[in-house]
Amino acid sequence: RFHVDTYYAWPGGTYSYWCGEFNPAFTGGDGYGNGWDERLELPPIDVTTPPATYPVLTYRYRHDTEPYYDYTYVQAESLGTYVSLNRGYDGTSGGWQDIGVYGFLLVGYDQPLRIRFRFVSDAAYSDEDAVYDSDGGAFHVDDIKVFDYFTGHVYFFDDAEDGIGQCTPAVPGAAGDYWHITPRPCSAFSPPNVWWCGDDADTSLVPPNLQD
C-alpha cells in the first residue's frame, strides 16, 4: 500500500510516498488497517563510485499510528538480513519532520546498499476498526537521499515529483520458510517427530522478521 500520492504531501512539493489508503469503511474514510505489513524498497545503491567515506540516509517524514503497537521501521540489509536503523516510528509526528543532514550512517551494511521503509500494524486499533482514528496514517516519506556527508556527493535522491518515484512497494515473502517436521526428541511431545519453526543448521538462531 505504499504509493505516490498528493494526499498530505510534503508542503515543499506536490507528491510524496504514502502508506495508507482511502477506504469508505475506515473511520474518517482514510488511513490504515489491522495486520498490515507494507514495505517501500529503494533500488540498490552503489556508494563505491566514487567511494563514500561517510554515506548517510536522510528523508522527510510524517506519521500517525497507534502508539506502542503500530510502527514504521527504517531498515538496511546486513549480511543478507534487514536490520532496523530506528526504534520504529509510532504515535504522531505532529506534522512533517526532517530527519536532518546527519541522518543514519550506512557504513558496514551490504553493498550495494539495500534500504527499505517497513510499516507493521497489529491486529486491532486502527482506522479499519474505528478504535484508532489516525490523521492521514500510517506513514508518509519524501526527499529520500543517500549522500556522502563529507563530499556532498549524492548517490540517490527521490522526491517523487514525477508522480511515479524510484522506490518500489513490496509485500512480505511467502510464509512457511522455517516451519517443517523434524525428529528432535527433546522438543517433541510425542517423539520422534514435531512441527518446528526454526533452523536445523543453528538451533540457537531465532530467524529475524518471522512471518511464518
Secondary structure as UniProt FT lines:
FT   STRAND          2..5
FT   TURN            7..8
FT   TURN            11..12
FT   STRAND          16..19
FT   STRAND          21..22
FT   TURN            24..25
FT   HELIX           27..29
FT   STRAND          30..31
FT   TURN            34..35
FT   STRAND          37..41
FT   TURN            49..50
FT   STRAND          55..65
FT   TURN            67..69
FT   STRAND          71..78
FT   TURN            79..80
FT   STRAND          81..84
FT   STRAND          91..92
FT   STRAND          97..98
FT   STRAND          104..105
FT   TURN            107..108
FT   STRAND          115..120
FT   TURN            127..130
FT   STRAND          139..148
FT   TURN            149..151
FT   STRAND          154..158
FT   TURN            161..162
FT   STRAND          168..170
FT   STRAND          179..182
FT   TURN            185..187
FT   TURN            191..192
FT   STRAND          194..197
FT   TURN            200..201
FT   TURN            203..204
FT   TURN            208..209
//
